[in-house]
Amino acid sequence: MHELPGWSDVPGAYGRALDALLTAARTGVPDPRGVEFGARLTEILAEAEAQLAT
């Protein structure tokens, strides 16, 4: 499980995302919240949005 960044701190969240990307590039170890995590999160959000319309 990962804690999502607070939505009230968008610049901070962006900075943390950049830090994670740079760390992954420097160490060669991908962040577990990589593209697969983002894709799945997007799917979940789309499903939730579709349910709101019904």
LINMOJO-V714858 format. One record per backbone hydrogen bond with DSSP energy under -0.5 kcal/mol. NH is the residue of the N-H (numbers start at 1). CO is the residue of the C=O. E is the energy in kcal/mol with one decimal. If there is no record, write none. Layout:
# LINMOJO-V714858
nh=<NH	NH>
co=<CO	CO>
e=<E	E>
This chain:
# LINMOJO-V714858
nh=<9	13	14	15	16	17	18	19	20	21	22	23	24	25	26	27	28	30	34	38	39	40	41	42	43	44	45	46	47	48	49	50	51	52	53	54>
co=<6	9	10	11	12	13	14	15	16	17	18	19	20	21	22	23	24	28	31	34	35	36	37	38	39	40	41	42	43	44	45	46	47	48	49	51>
e=<-1.7	-2.6	-2.6	-2.2	-2.4	-2.2	-2.4	-2.4	-2.3	-2.2	-2.8	-2.4	-2.3	-2.4	-2.5	-2.8	-2.3	-0.7	-0.7	-2.3	-2.7	-2.4	-2.6	-2.2	-2.1	-2.4	-2.5	-2.4	-2.5	-2.4	-2.4	-2.3	-1.8	-1.4	-1.1	-0.8>
